[in-house]
Every structure is written in structure tokens, then in C-alpha cells.
Amino acid sequence: MTAELVRGQNHPLDRSRVEIRVTAGSAVMAGVALGDEQGRLAGAEAVAHPGAPRRTGIEVPRQAAAEHRLAVDLDALPAAVHRVSVLLALPSGIGAVTAFGACAAPSVTVTALDGTGIAHYTVTGLGGESAVVAVELYRRQGAWKVRAVGQGYAGGLTAMLHDQGLPQAAELAAEIEDAVGRGQARAVPSPAPVAASRSERPAADRPAPAHPPASDAPAPSATGTGTGTGTGTGTGTDASPPASSARIDYQHPKRRSTPVSAPAPAVSAPAPADAAPAPTASASAPHGSTGAPGGPPAPVAGDAAGWTMEERLYNQVWGMFEDLARSVAAYRSASGFAESRMEQELDQALSDPRHRLGTAADAARATARDKHAALVAQARAALDRDLAQLAAESAVVEPALPPAFARWDNPVWQGYHVPLERPMALRLGDLHLPEVLDLRIPMLVRLPLERGLWIDSGTDAHPGSPAPGRDVTRRELGSALTDGPPDEPDVRRLAMETAVAIAARLLAVHPAGDFAVQVIDPGGTAAPALAPLVESGALAAAPMPGAQGVAAVLEMLTRRVELVQMAVRHRAADSLPPDLDTADQLLIVHDFPHGFDDRALTRLRYLADEGPAVGVHLLMVADRARTLEYGPVLDPLWRSLLRITPVPDAHLADPWVGHAWTYEPSLVPEGSQVVRQVLGRVAAARRAS
């Protein structure tokens, strides 16, 4: 049961990972300040805000809105942090509200990750204040509690930050205001007033407020997620469609308002990120997006914020993901409103039994359907306009991606060189929505991998046609599939080919000798898929079959994790045994749980839990239906991994706006030797080093 707090009251927290949900009567900026035992801030880096939404253990939205979700992981916070203060402020230039007293009182709810309420506080008694510390999470004797604060500031954001002990409060407040101002371009404006009663408006079908997927979410960092996973906020606007004169701009806040030529990053040696120069907009902007006066600006590869070209392209891809999610959410919301309105008008027109027959009833039905068709057509036109701009941007961005972000058919792989440092992210595949099958958004996950991967090799998870309204063909997947639903041998082979493609990409994007691959294949059935790894020398030898091979690999990796953990804990890296391979490791487990006894299963779960922190990552290739035979013992392992599929499948949930994204794996084109060529160069670089 949710505890209702009053000002000054506290309530214990029984978990370390929580969400903080904010609801306000006007668009507000939400941030978090991380203070010491006295509540003082160490500097500007101790504040998470729209301009810097991620801090260790904290993630906040990137723009102002009437609803927010903030993610907090108390266990991940630095040891010096004892107070987590939730800050709300009314940004300048958004609407006419300049004080909290002029709108409905904001409320804050602390919830578990599943939405279960823990504590709720409505910040009452505010008048001329334009900033407020709503609640704080604080640590006492090793335990965390939440306290209702409600401290308002008439001096606004600057006064609130100054009271938090920040010397450069004015500078940080200006930075936050600037970030919020840039984010206004993404916000869906309120629709034009409709002369309809409240009962005629749809009750739901609004875009959900943003909250990051795990990860990795796809960026499309599938950071896990899910995918995933974006940060930002829902609009909180009415679900009715915008007026025809109101143009919705879904521009991502990290993109520059004026397109500029992306400068090349300064590097001291050739790097993969620079292997493909960004094409000019005039040569790559279809659908009329040529930057003509009055039209949308011509897209440019790398026109997002960032210190390097790689970071700019990563942020641009992430922006494209958010733009597509918002555009489709607006279209679905408008279509739902049109359907609801048609049903209401039909019910109202035909409520009198005397008018259900005859020409009057036919005319009422025709009028309602015409209105419905007009509203849906208007929403589709707005969606098509946004999709045309995104398609033009995708045509420019895709050829400019570095190897870590690029598809296997990208020419950048032909000029591949072993990098000198690890990239910031890796492409796992593509994402798309059923409203637009031709537009693919790269699914990027941050490196190093914080979550392992599970590639589902069972046909039960992929019944019928995997993608909505679309069959999977051999040419589309670049593998030996025939038209129609995939059968079990095809899916199992594709699952292992997907695992090898991911392993090859990880080997290719790391410096020579910094990454290695281990494989468990008890039945020895993965040999054809593993051939590129074995022939290139990336895998020293074919994996040993049977339970003996399983035990040998797990024992070696468990020993590595334990020794590295002790070395890190005691700061004794020089004491590691000379025969210990300190390179990051990817463990591919094929045909799980075949060949695993209780001891092996315990070690595998240990590697899944403890391995990522010290560079051991897990990639399972298994049929989820088969693992259910072992009961709930494998459920924690399944839940801890990011599930991907060897065939297109609409399974990646998006908690940001409620979409189910269709994931397509990044497979090697049929007949291509690109993986063997890349792995050959990796092996040569390893021998040279």
C-alpha cells in the first residue's frame, strides 16, 4: 500500500532500484542533486538534469513535460552520496506559468520497477515559487528512506541550486535552461481547442512517459533491453489530433538546429570510425528533403552533439529512434481518437430506436465514417511527412557509420583496420515498426556489455510469419531460409550464425588481443557455424564436446573472474598469474542446457551475475521452451539476459511509448566472405602484437 506523506514525514525504502514519477499541472523540468551527509553538492557533476541526464545510478528526462519518470539505483551511487534530492523547476519560455501557485500542485510518487507504489507526496502550499525540492532519498545507518521536503524557491532554479551549496549555481541554471529550450522542439504541442464535452474525449491511448529500457535498450542500446531502451518524457497532451496548421517537430534535442558539415575527429592513427566519410546532403536526401527554403533542412550525418564523430553518430541514431517512436505514437493516438469519436457519434445518432432505420440513420453513419476517414488520413499524412524526413536522414547516416555501427554489407568493412581503442557501442541488429516496414533503425548497445544475450533457437518463440504482415525470405535474412514459417533446423542454424556474427563483430571492434571468444558446444553440432572463428584462429580449436568440455571452459572462466575480482578489490593487478588471460571474454553456450549438471549450472549463473563487471560476457544460444522443463531454476538466468532472435520478431517492449519493436538480426549477406576477411585481419594483428 502506498504511503501518503505530508511535509517533513519520512518512509523506509525496502529496495534499492526505484522509479520516481512526477506529475505536475504544467510543463516542469525534473532533475536530481546528489549530496553528501550535509546535503552539499561536490560540483555541477553532482546534478543530473536535461543537459546531463545520466549520472552514476541516476537517469532523468531530457526535456520539460507535465509527467516524468526518473530512474534511481541506490546501490550504484558513489559511497559519498547520502542524499538524492528531486528538483522541479518551471522553465522560462514554456507557456505562461511562472509560479507553481498558478497551476495544479505537483505530486511525486516513489514506486518499485513494476509500478507498485511505495510513497506519494503532493507538494501543497506553493505560491510564487518557480522551483522546489520535492522529495529526497537519504541514507541513515546503511538504510535508505524517502522524505517529503516541499521546499520552494521564489528565486527559481538558480536560488535552489545555490541553496544546495553549488557555487556555480547561475552557470548551471543557464545550462539547464538552454538544454530545456533545445528540447522544446521535440515536444508535441497541445492540440487546438475542441468544442466538445469532456466525455467525448478519449480516456486513454496517450503516449506513455519516457523511461529508459535497460540498457542497453536498443538504442537502440538494447541495453537490454528490452531495448531497451530512451530517455525523455511523454507529452501529457490530449489524444486528439493536432490542427492541420500545427506542424509537429520531432527534432531530437541533441541535434543542432542548423545543419552543419560534420567535422572529422582529430586522431593520431586511422580508426574505424573514420573509414567512411559522411556523404553530402545534396547527394543523399530523397523525398524532397534538400534544404530548400520553407522545407525541412537537408539531413547531415553527424549533426548531433558529441566530442567525436562516433559519439555524434551514436546520438543521431538514438535521436532517429526517439523521433520514429514519437511519430508512430502520435499516429496511433490520433487513429484511436478517430475510432473512439466515430463510435461515440454513432451511439449518439442511433440512441433513439426510432432513428435506427431509414435515410437519417444511413446519413449519420456515413457522416461519422467520413469524419473518421478524414481524421485518419490527416494523421497518416503527418506520419508520412515525418517518415520521409527520417528516411532521408537514414539514407545519409547509414553509409557514414563506423564498423561497430554498420551492417555487414556496408563498404566500410572493405577498408577495415583493427582499431586502437574500443568503440562506445555495438550494433546488434535493426528495429522497425509495422507502420513503416522499410525504415530500419540500428539497434546499438553500449560497450562493455552490461547484460548478456540470449538468442532464442526455438520455433515456439517464432510462430508463423515473424514480422507483422510479412514473410521472412532467404534473401532478406542472408541465410538458407525458404518462404514461409521457419522450421526448427533453420532457426537453430540461424541462431548460431547470429551468435558467430556478434562474436566476430566484437572481436573486430576491439584492439588486438583485448577480446577473446570461448565456446561450449556439448553436442558438437555448431561446427559449421563456428568455421570462420576456427579457421581464422580467433578460436584456438573446435570446442571439446560432452560434459567434460563444459566443465573445462566454465572452470577456466570462473577462476578468471574470481582472481580478477580479488585483484580489483585489493588493488593488486600486478599479482595476477602470468598465465591468466586478462582480455575480455565472450562465452558462447550452444544448445543449452544439454550437457549441464547442477554444478555447471551454478557456475554459469555465477558468470552471468559476476562476469560482466570483470570482462566476462555471456551469450546463450538456447530454446526457451526446453529450459522450462527444468522448472524455475533457470528463470533468473533468463530474466538477466537480453533476448534477441535469429529471425524478425516483434518482441522488444518499449516502456517509453508502449511500442513493441520488431528486431531483425544483423546477419552476413549470403555468399559474403566479409567475416572471414575481417577475422583474418584480427588474427594477423593479434600475432603481430
C-alpha positions in Angstrom: 0.0 0.0 0.0 1.3 3.4 -1.0 2.2 5.6 2.0 0.7 9.2 1.8 3.3 11.6 3.1 3.0 15.1 4.5 5.8 17.7 4.6 8.7 16.5 6.8 7.4 12.9 7.0 9.7 10.0 6.0 9.1 6.4 5.0 11.6 3.5 4.7 12.6 2.1 1.3 12.8 -1.7 1.1 14.6 -1.8 -2.3 17.5 -0.1 -4.0 16.1 0.3 -7.5 13.1 2.6 -7.7 11.3 5.0 -10.1 10.3 8.5 -9.1 7.1 9.5 -11.0 6.3 13.2 -11.2 3.0 14.7 -12.3 2.5 18.5 -12.5 -0.1 20.9 -13.7 2.3 22.5 -16.2 5.5 21.5 -18.0 8.3 21.3 -15.5 12.0 20.4 -15.6 12.9 17.4 -13.4 16.4 16.9 -12.0 18.3 15.1 -9.2 21.0 16.5 -6.9 23.4 14.1 -5.2 24.6 15.5 -1.9 26.8 14.4 1.0 25.7 13.8 4.6 25.1 17.6 4.9 23.3 17.8 1.6 26.1 19.8 -0.1 27.0 19.1 -3.7 30.5 18.3 -4.8 30.1 20.3 -8.0 28.0 20.6 -11.2 28.7 16.9 -11.9 26.6 16.0 -8.9 23.4 17.3 -10.6 21.5 15.2 -13.2 19.5 17.5 -15.4 18.2 17.7 -19.0 21.6 18.8 -20.3 23.3 15.9 -18.5 20.6 13.3 -17.9 22.8 10.4 -16.7 24.9 10.2 -13.6 26.1 7.1 -11.8 22.9 5.4 -10.6 20.6 8.2 -11.9 18.8 8.9 -15.1 16.4 11.8 -15.6 14.4 13.1 -18.7 15.9 15.3 -21.3 13.1 17.9 -21.6 10.3 19.6 -19.7 6.9 18.0 -19.6 3.9 17.6 -17.3 4.8 14.0 -16.5 8.2 12.4 -15.8 9.8 9.2 -14.7 13.2 9.2 -13.0 15.3 6.1 -12.5 17.3 5.6 -9.4 19.7 2.8 -8.5 20.8 3.4 -4.9 23.3 0.6 -4.8 25.1 2.2 -7.8 25.6 5.6 -6.2 29.0 6.6 -5.1 29.8 6.0 -1.4 30.0 9.7 -0.7 26.4 10.3 -1.7 23.9 10.3 1.2 21.1 12.4 -0.2 19.3 12.2 -3.5 17.1 15.3 -3.9 14.4 15.5 -6.6 14.4 19.0 -8.1 11.4 20.5 -10.0 11.5 23.9 -11.8 9.3 25.8 -14.2 11.4 26.6 -17.3 11.2 30.0 -18.8 9.6 30.4 -22.2 7.3 27.4 -21.9 3.7 28.6 -21.6 2.6 31.4 -19.3 3.0 29.6 -16.0 5.7 31.3 -14.0 4.9 30.1 -10.5 3.7 26.8 -9.0 0.8 28.6 -7.3 -0.8 29.3 -10.7 -1.2 25.6 -11.6 -2.2 22.3 -10.0 0.2 21.2 -7.3 2.9 18.8 -8.4 3.0 15.3 -6.9 5.7 12.8 -6.6 5.4 9.0 -6.3 8.2 6.7 -5.4 7.5 3.2 -7.0 9.1 -0.1 -7.5 10.2 -1.0 -11.0 6.9 -2.9 -11.6 4.9 0.3 -10.7 4.0 -0.7 -7.2 3.6 2.5 -5.1 5.9 3.0 -2.1 5.3 6.6 -1.1 3.4 9.5 -2.5 3.6 13.2 -1.7 1.7 16.2 -3.2 3.6 19.4 -2.8 1.0 21.7 -1.5 1.2 25.3 -0.2 3.3 26.7 -3.0 2.6 30.3 -4.2 5.1 32.4 -6.1 7.8 29.8 -6.1 9.1 28.6 -9.5 11.4 25.9 -8.2 11.0 23.3 -5.5 12.9 20.4 -3.8 10.0 17.9 -3.8 11.4 14.9 -2.0 14.7 13.4 -1.0 16.0 9.9 -0.6 18.5 9.8 2.2 20.8 7.3 3.9 20.7 6.6 7.6 22.8 3.9 9.2 23.1 2.0 6.0 19.3 2.1 5.2 17.6 4.4 2.7 14.4 6.4 3.4 12.3 8.9 1.5 11.3 12.2 3.0 8.7 14.7 1.8 10.5 18.1 1.6 8.4 20.6 -0.4 11.0 23.5 -0.1 10.1 26.1 -2.7 12.2 29.0 -4.1 10.9 32.2 -5.5 14.3 32.9 -7.0 13.9 29.9 -9.3 16.4 27.3 -10.4 19.4 29.5 -9.5 18.3 30.0 -5.9 17.5 26.4 -5.5 20.9 25.2 -6.7 22.7 27.9 -4.7 20.9 26.6 -1.6 22.2 23.1 -2.4 25.7 24.5 -1.9 26.7 24.9 -5.5 29.0 27.9 -6.1 28.4 28.0 -9.9 24.6 27.8 -9.5 23.9 30.6 -12.0 26.0 29.0 -14.7 24.5 25.6 -14.2 21.0 27.1 -14.2 21.7 28.8 -17.5 23.0 25.5 -18.9 19.8 23.7 -17.8 17.6 26.4 -19.3 19.4 26.1 -22.6 19.1 22.3 -22.7 15.4 22.6 -21.9 15.0 25.2 -24.6 16.6 23.0 -27.2 14.3 20.2 -26.1 11.2 22.2 -26.8 11.5 21.3 -30.5 10.8 17.7 -29.6 7.7 18.3 -27.5 4.3 17.6 -29.2 2.3 20.8 -28.8 -1.1 20.8 -27.2 -3.9 20.4 -29.8 -6.2 23.2 -30.8 -9.2 23.6 -28.5 -12.0 21.3 -29.4 -15.6 22.4 -28.7 -16.6 19.0 -27.3 -17.6 17.9 -23.9 -15.1 16.1 -21.7 -17.0 12.8 -22.2 -16.3 13.0 -25.9 -12.5 12.9 -25.4 -10.7 9.5 -25.4 -9.9 8.3 -21.9 -6.6 6.8 -22.7 -4.3 6.0 -25.7 -1.8 8.6 -24.8 1.9 8.2 -25.4 3.4 6.8 -22.2 6.0 8.9 -20.4 9.6 8.0 -21.2 11.6 5.7 -19.1 14.9 4.0 -20.2 14.9 0.4 -21.1 17.5 -1.4 -19.6 20.1 -0.8 -21.5 21.1 -1.2 -23.0 17.7 -0.8 -24.9 18.1 -0.5 -28.0 19.3 2.3 -28.6 18.7 1.4 -29.6 21.2 0.0 -26.9 19.2 -2.6 -26.4 20.7 -2.0 -23.3 18.6 -4.8 -22.7 16.5 -4.5 -23.2 14.4 -4.6 -23.7 15.7 -2.3 -25.9 15.9 -1.0 -24.5 15.6 1.0 -24.1 15.2 6.0 -24.4 15.2 8.9 -22.0 12.8 11.8 -22.4 9.3 12.4 -21.3 5.9 11.8 -22.6 3.9 14.8 -23.7 0.9 14.5 -21.4 -1.2 16.2 -24.1 -4.7 15.2 -25.2 -5.0 12.4 -27.6 -7.0 14.4 -30.1 -5.1 15.1 -33.4 -3.4 18.5 -33.9 -4.9 21.1 -36.0 -3.9 21.0 -39.7 -2.0 24.2 -39.3 0.1 23.0 -36.4 3.3 21.3 -37.6 4.8 18.8 -35.2 8.6 18.9 -35.0 10.0 15.7 -33.6 13.6 17.1 -33.7 15.8 15.4 -31.1 17.4 17.8 -28.6 20.9 16.6 -29.3 20.6 17.6 -32.9 21.8 21.0 -34.0 19.1 23.4 -35.1 21.1 24.5 -38.1 22.7 21.6 -40.2 26.4 21.9 -40.3 29.1 19.8 -42.0 30.3 17.2 -39.6 34.0 17.8 -38.8 36.3 14.9 -38.8 37.6 14.0 -35.4 41.2 14.5 -34.7 43.0 11.2 -34.4 46.6 10.2 -34.3 46.1 7.0 -36.2 43.5 5.6 -38.6 40.4 4.5 -36.7 37.3 2.5 -37.9 35.0 5.5 -37.2 36.7 7.4 -40.0 36.7 4.7 -42.6 33.6 6.0 -44.4 33.3 9.8 -44.9 29.9 11.3 -44.4 28.1 11.9 -47.8 26.9 15.3 -48.6 23.2 16.1 -48.1 22.6 17.2 -51.6 23.5 13.7 -52.9 21.6 11.7 -50.4 18.4 13.4 -49.4 15.4 11.8 -51.1 11.7 12.7 -50.7 12.4 16.4 -51.4 14.4 17.0 -48.3 17.0 19.1 -50.0 17.1 22.0 -47.7 15.0 24.2 -49.9 13.6 27.4 -48.4 10.4 26.7 -46.5 11.1 22.9 -46.4 12.8 20.7 -43.8 16.6 21.0 -43.6 18.7 18.6 -45.5 19.9 15.8 -43.3 23.6 15.6 -42.5 25.5 12.7 -41.0 26.9 13.5 -37.6 24.8 16.6 -36.9 24.2 15.6 -33.2 26.1 16.7 -30.1 29.3 14.9 -29.2 33.0 15.2 -28.9 33.9 12.7 -31.6 32.3 11.7 -34.9 31.4 8.3 -33.3 29.6 9.9 -30.4 27.7 12.3 -32.8 26.6 9.4 -35.0 25.6 7.4 -31.9 23.5 10.3 -30.6 22.0 10.9 -34.1 20.9 7.2 -34.4 19.4 7.5 -30.9 17.6 10.6 -32.0 16.2 8.8 -35.0 14.9 6.1 -32.8 13.1 8.6 -30.5 11.7 10.5 -33.5 10.2 7.4 -35.0 8.8 6.3 -31.7 7.1 9.6 -31.2 5.8 9.9 -34.7 4.2 6.5 -34.6 2.8 7.1 -31.1 1.2 10.3 -32.3 -0.3 8.5 -35.3 -1.7 5.6 -33.2 -3.1 8.1 -30.6 -4.8 10.1 -33.4 -6.2 6.9 -35.0 -7.5 5.7 -31.7 -9.2 9.1 -31.1 -10.8 9.0 -34.5 -12.1 5.5 -33.8 -13.4 6.5 -30.4 -15.1 9.6 -31.8 -16.8 7.7 -34.6 -18.2 5.2 -32.1 -19.5 8.0 -29.9 -21.1 9.8 -32.8 -22.8 6.6 -34.0 -24.0 5.8 -30.5 -25.4 9.3 -30.1 -27.1 9.4 -33.6 -28.6 5.9 -33.2 -29.5 6.1 -29.5 -33.2 6.7 -30.4 -34.7 3.5 -31.7 -37.0 5.5 -34.0 -34.0 6.7 -35.9 -32.1 3.5 -36.4 -33.6 2.8 -39.8 -34.1 4.9 -42.8 -32.2 7.6 -44.6 -31.4 9.6 -41.5 -29.6 6.6 -39.9 -27.7 5.9 -43.2 -26.7 9.6 -43.3 -25.5 9.6 -39.7 -23.4 6.5 -40.3 -21.9 8.0 -43.5 -21.1 11.3 -41.8 -19.4 9.5 -38.9 -17.3 7.3 -41.2 -16.3 10.3 -43.4 -15.1 12.2 -40.3 -13.2 9.1 -39.2 -11.6 8.6 -42.6 -10.6 12.3 -42.7 -9.0 12.2 -39.2 -7.1 9.1 -40.0 -5.9 10.5 -43.3 -4.8 13.6 -41.6 -2.8 11.6 -39.0 -1.3 9.4 -41.8 -0.2 12.5 -43.7 1.6 13.8 -40.7 3.2 10.4 -40.1 4.3 10.2 -43.8 5.8 13.6 -43.6 7.9 12.7 -40.6 8.8 9.3 -42.1 10.0 10.9 -45.3 12.4 13.1 -43.3 13.6 10.1 -41.2 14.1 8.0 -44.4 16.2 10.8 -45.9 18.2 11.0 -42.7 18.7 7.3 -42.6 19.9 7.3 -46.3 22.6 9.8 -45.2 23.6 8.3 -41.9 23.8 4.6 -42.8 26.7 4.9 -45.2 28.6 7.1 -42.8 28.5 4.6 -39.8 31.8 3.2 -38.4 32.3 -0.6 -38.5 30.9 -1.0 -34.9 27.6 0.6 -36.0 27.5 -0.6 -39.6 25.7 -3.5 -41.3 27.9 -6.3 -42.7 27.1 -5.2 -46.2 28.4 -1.6 -45.6 31.5 -0.8 -47.7 33.3 0.4 -44.6 34.2 -3.2 -43.8 36.2 -3.4 -47.0 38.6 -0.8 -45.6 38.6 -2.3 -42.1 41.6 -1.9 -39.9 42.0 -3.2 -36.4 41.2 -0.3 -34.0 43.4 1.2 -31.4 40.6 1.5 -28.8 37.2 0.1 -28.1 34.1 1.9 -29.5 31.4 3.2 -27.3 28.6 0.9 -28.7 28.0 -2.1 -31.0 25.2 -2.8 -33.5 23.2 -5.9 -32.7 20.6 -5.6 -35.5 17.8 -3.4 -36.7 14.5 -2.2 -35.3 11.3 -1.2 -37.1 7.6 -0.8 -36.5 4.7 -2.3 -38.6 3.5 1.2 -39.7 6.7 1.6 -41.7 8.4 -1.6 -42.7 11.1 0.0 -45.0 12.7 2.2 -42.3 15.2 0.4 -40.1 16.8 2.0 -37.1 20.1 0.5 -35.9 19.9 -1.2 -32.5 23.0 -0.1 -30.7 24.1 -1.3 -27.3 26.8 0.3 -25.2 30.1 -1.3 -24.5 31.2 -3.0 -22.4 28.1 -5.2 -22.4 26.3 -4.8 -19.0 23.9 -7.6 -19.8 24.5 -10.9 -21.5 22.5 -12.1 -24.6 20.1 -14.9 -25.1 19.5 -15.9 -28.8 16.2 -18.0 -28.8 16.7 -21.0 -31.1 13.2 -22.5 -30.6 10.4 -22.4 -33.1 7.7 -21.9 -30.4 9.0 -18.3 -30.0 8.6 -17.6 -33.7 5.3 -19.0 -34.8 4.1 -18.1 -38.3 5.4 -15.0 -40.0 7.7 -13.3 -37.5 7.2 -9.8 -38.8 3.7 -8.3 -38.9 2.2 -8.7 -42.4 5.5 -10.0 -43.8 7.2 -13.4 -44.6 10.8 -14.0 -44.0 12.8 -15.0 -47.0 16.2 -16.4 -47.6 17.4 -13.3 -49.4 16.2 -10.9 -46.7 17.9 -12.8 -43.9 21.0 -13.6 -45.9 20.7 -17.3 -44.9 19.2 -20.5 -46.0 15.5 -19.9 -45.2 12.7 -20.6 -47.6 9.5 -18.6 -47.9 7.1 -19.3 -45.0 7.5 -20.0 -41.3 11.0 -21.2 -40.4 11.3 -24.8 -39.3 13.5 -26.0 -36.3 16.7 -26.8 -38.2 16.7 -23.4 -39.9 16.1 -21.5 -36.7 18.8 -23.4 -34.8 21.3 -22.8 -37.6 20.4 -19.2 -37.9 20.7 -18.7 -34.1 24.3 -20.0 -34.1 25.1 -17.9 -37.2 23.8 -14.9 -35.4 26.0 -15.7 -32.4 29.1 -16.0 -34.6 28.3 -12.8 -36.4 28.0 -11.0 -33.0 31.3 -12.6 -31.8 33.1 -11.6 -35.0 31.9 -8.0 -34.6 33.1 -7.9 -31.0 36.5 -9.2 -32.0 36.7 -6.8 -34.9 35.9 -3.6 -32.9 38.3 -4.3 -30.0 42.1 -3.7 -30.2 44.2 -6.7 -31.0 44.4 -9.1 -28.0 41.8 -7.2 -26.0 38.9 -9.6 -26.7 38.6 -13.4 -26.9 35.9 -15.9 -27.5 35.2 -19.2 -25.7 32.6 -21.7 -26.9 30.6 -24.5 -25.2 29.1 -27.0 -27.6 28.4 -30.3 -25.8 26.8 -31.9 -28.8 29.4 -30.8 -31.4 26.6 -29.6 -33.7 27.8 -26.0 -34.1 30.9 -26.8 -36.1 29.7 -25.4 -39.5 28.7 -22.0 -37.9 32.0 -21.8 -35.9 34.1 -22.5 -39.0 35.0 -18.8 -39.6 36.2 -18.4 -36.0 38.3 -21.7 -36.0 39.8 -21.2 -39.5 40.9 -17.6 -38.7 42.4 -18.6 -35.4 40.1 -16.4 -33.4 39.0 -19.6 -31.7 42.1 -21.8 -30.9 40.3 -25.1 -31.6 36.9 -26.6 -32.0 35.2 -26.8 -28.6 35.5 -30.0 -26.7 32.2 -32.0 -26.8 30.4 -33.5 -23.8 30.2 -32.7 -20.2 34.0 -32.7 -19.9 34.2 -29.7 -22.3 31.5 -27.9 -20.5 33.3 -28.3 -17.1 36.7 -27.3 -18.5 35.5 -23.9 -20.0 33.4 -23.0 -17.0 36.2 -23.8 -14.6 38.7 -21.6 -16.6 36.3 -18.6 -16.7 35.2 -19.0 -13.1 38.9 -18.9 -12.0 39.5 -15.8 -14.1 36.5 -14.0 -12.6 37.5 -14.8 -9.0 41.1 -13.8 -9.5 40.3 -10.6 -11.2 37.7 -9.7 -8.6 40.3 -10.2 -5.9 42.9 -8.2 -7.8 40.5 -5.3 -8.2 39.3 -5.5 -4.6 42.8 -5.4 -3.2 44.3 -3.2 -6.0 46.8 -5.9 -6.8 46.6 -6.2 -10.6 50.3 -6.9 -10.7 49.8 -10.1 -8.7 47.7 -11.9 -11.3 49.2 -15.2 -12.5 51.1 -14.7 -15.8 49.1 -17.5 -17.5 45.8 -15.7 -16.8 44.2 -14.2 -20.0 43.0 -10.7 -18.9 41.4 -10.0 -22.2 37.6 -9.5 -22.2 35.9 -12.9 -22.8 32.7 -13.8 -24.6 31.3 -17.2 -23.7 29.0 -18.7 -26.3 26.9 -21.5 -24.9 25.3 -23.6 -27.7 22.3 -25.9 -27.2 21.9 -25.1 -23.5 21.1 -26.9 -21.2 22.3 -30.0 -22.9 25.5 -31.3 -21.1 24.9 -29.2 -18.0 24.7 -30.7 -14.5 23.9 -28.8 -11.3 27.5 -27.8 -10.7 27.9 -26.5 -14.2 24.6 -24.6 -14.0 25.7 -22.9 -10.8 28.9 -21.8 -12.4 27.1 -20.5 -15.4 24.7 -18.4 -13.2 27.8 -17.1 -11.3 29.4 -16.0 -14.6 26.2 -14.3 -15.7 25.9 -12.4 -12.4 29.6 -11.6 -11.7 31.3 -11.8 -15.0 30.3 -8.6 -16.8 31.9 -6.4 -14.1 35.3 -8.0 -14.8 35.1 -8.5 -18.5 33.4 -11.9 -18.9 30.2 -11.8 -21.0 27.6 -14.5 -21.7 25.9 -15.3 -25.0 23.3 -18.1 -24.8 22.0 -20.0 -27.8 19.1 -22.0 -26.5 15.4 -22.9 -26.8 13.5 -21.2 -24.1 10.8 -23.8 -24.2 13.3 -26.6 -23.5 14.7 -24.7 -20.5 11.2 -24.6 -19.0 11.4 -28.4 -18.4 14.0 -27.6 -15.7 11.5 -25.6 -13.7 12.0 -22.1 -12.2 15.7 -22.7 -11.5 16.7 -21.2 -14.9 14.2 -18.2 -14.7 16.8 -15.8 -13.0 19.2 -16.6 -15.8 16.6 -16.0 -18.5 15.5 -12.7 -16.9 19.0 -11.4 -16.5 19.8 -11.6 -20.2 18.7 -9.6 -23.2 16.7 -11.8 -25.6 17.3 -11.4 -29.3 16.1 -13.7 -32.1 17.6 -15.2 -35.3 14.5 -14.2 -37.3 12.5 -11.0 -37.3 10.3 -10.9 -34.2 8.2 -8.2 -32.6 9.2 -8.9 -29.0 11.2 -5.9 -27.8 9.0 -4.0 -25.5 9.4 -0.2 -25.3 8.2 1.2 -21.9 8.8 4.7 -23.2 5.7 5.0 -25.5 4.4 1.4 -25.3 5.6 0.1 -28.7 6.6 -3.5 -29.5 9.5 -3.2 -31.8 10.4 -5.8 -34.4 14.0 -6.9 -34.1 16.0 -8.2 -37.1 19.4 -9.7 -36.5 22.5 -8.4 -38.3 23.5 -11.4 -40.4 26.1 -11.7 -43.1 24.8 -11.4 -46.7 24.5 -14.8 -48.4 27.8 -15.8 -50.0 29.8 -12.9 -48.5 33.3 -13.6 -47.2 33.4 -10.4 -45.2 33.5 -12.1 -41.8 36.4 -14.4 -42.8 38.3 -11.4 -44.2 37.8 -9.3 -41.0 38.7 -12.2 -38.7 41.8 -12.8 -40.8 42.9 -9.3 -40.2 42.1 -9.5 -36.5 44.2 -12.7 -36.2 47.1 -11.1 -38.1 47.0 -8.1 -35.8 47.0 -10.4 -32.7 50.0 -12.3 -34.0 51.8 -9.1 -34.7 51.2 -7.7 -31.2 
